[in-house]
Amino acid sequence: MLDWVGTLVRLGLAAVWLVSGGIKVSDLNQTYVAVQAYDLLPHGVVSVVAAAVPFLELGLGVLLLVGLGTRLVAVLSAVVLLAFIGAVAQSWARGLTIDCGCFGGGGQVAAGQTRYPQEIARDAGFLLLAGWLVVRPRTLLALDGVFGRGEEGQTGGRSGTHSAEEAAAADGG
């Protein structure tokens, strides 16, 4: 049962990254506006970050979708999500009035149109999904199983699961 839960978690987080990255890559100019609105980075770095983030998100999404390097991708996802949460929190603390641009859009908004608590809560939920996969990366329908990755918590075999006999043999008994 936990393998199915993990599979849903992995595919859910993959969908988040694929949708977010896909929206951003379709309008890189708007992504630039969103990154610049945070007022954190030097002007020359804003364009590099704005160009890289959508492709980073797409890469994370594809790797999670196929289940390749699940634990490592979950760790990277957690780092990115913590950075996003920190960026939104500092905007809120500094009194900036911006839309996060997390799923497209972004930039300056009217004072009453910020949604910082909801954005942080949403990203914290995504962080919980990544945390699940860090702790328990074993999922079904994953290339991790096909390639027999030896990560602790990962298993070999096409389905990503071992039989009881294989598990006992692997544990030395």
N, C-alpha and C positions, 0 to 999 in steps of 0.2 A: 504494500500500500504506500509506503514512504517513497518508493521509487516513482510511483505515479504522481505523488504530490510534487516531488522534485522535478519531474518532467514538466508539469504544468508551471511550476515556478520558473524553470529555465526558459520555456517557450514564452511565458508572459514577459519576462525581463527582455528577452530577445525582441519581442514585439515593441516594447517601449523604445529600445535603442533604434530599431529599424524605422519606426514612424518618426521619431524625433530627428534622427539624422537625415531621413529622406526629405522631410519638410525643409530642414535647414539647407540641404544641398541644392534644393530646387530654387532657392533665393539667397545666394551667398551675400548679396548686398544688404539684405535685411538682417542676416546673421551678423554682419559687420556692425550695423547700427545697434543691434542688441548687445554685442560684446562691448562696444564703445560706451554704451549707456551706464555700465557698471562703474565707469570712471576709476578703474583699478590699474590698468596697464598703460605703459608708454604708447604713444600714438603708433609707432612702428611695429610694436608687438601685437596690437589689436588685430591687424590684418592677418597675421600669421595664425593667431588663435582662432579667429573667425573662419579661416579657411580649413584649419585642421580639425576642429571640434566635430563638424558633421561627418567627416570621414572616419574619425575615431569612433563615433557612435555607431556608424554603419558597420565598421569592422567588429566591434563588440557584439552587435546584433547578429551578424552572420555567424560568428564563432559560437555564440550561444544557440542559435537556431540549429546548427548541425551538431552541437555538443562536442566541440573540440577544445580541449584545454579548459574544461568547465570551471575548475577551481581557480585557476590563474585568471581567467576572464572575469570571474565573479569578484576576485580581489581587485582587479583593475576597475571594474564597474563600481565597486564600493569607494575606491579612491576618487573617481570622477564624481560620483554622487556627493561625497563629502565636500569636494571643491565647489560643486554647484550649490549645496546647502549653505556653505560658508559665504559664497558670493551673494546669495539672496539675503542672508542674515545681515551682512555688512551694509547692504543697500538699505535695508529696513532701519538699521541702527543709525545710519548717516542721514536718514530722512530723504533719500532719493525717491523720486516718484517714477518708477520704471516698471515695465512688464518684463518678466524674466527672459522671455524669448525661448523658453525651454522646448516648446512645441511650435516653433515659428513665431513670427511677429517680433516683439521686443522693442525696446527703446522707451522714450519718454511717454508717460501717460498723465492724465489729470490726477490730482492729489487723492481723490476718493476712489480711484480705479486700481490702486495697487492691491495685490492679493498675496502678500508675503506669507501670512500664516498658512494659507492653503497650499502654496507652492512648497514651503518647507515640509509640511505634513505629507504631501504627495511624494516628495523625494525621499523622505524618511521611510515611507512605505516601500519604495523601490529599493532602498538600502536594506530593509529587512529581507527582501527577496534575494538580494546579492549575498547577504549574510547566511541565509539558508544554504545557498550553493557553496559557500566557502566551507561551512561545517560539514555538509553532506552533499558532495558533488555527484554522487551516483544517481544517474537518471536513465530512463529507457530511451530507445531510439537515438542514441548518441554515438558519434564517431569515437569518443573516448573508449567505449567498449569494443568497437571494431578493431581498433589499433592496440587493444590490450594495455592501455596505459596503466602503469603500476602505481599510480598515486594512492596514498592511503585513503580509503573510502571509495575509490574507484574500483571497478571490477572489469574483468575481461569478458569476452564473448560478445556475440552480435547484439544481443538485447541489452547488454550492460548489467546482467545479473549472473551470479554463480548458482550452481546447484548446491544443496547442503553438503554433498560429498566433496565438491571442489573447495568450498569454504573451509571445511574441516581439514582437508589436506593442506591448504594454504596456511592454516594456523598451526600446522605441525601435529595434528591429531586427528 
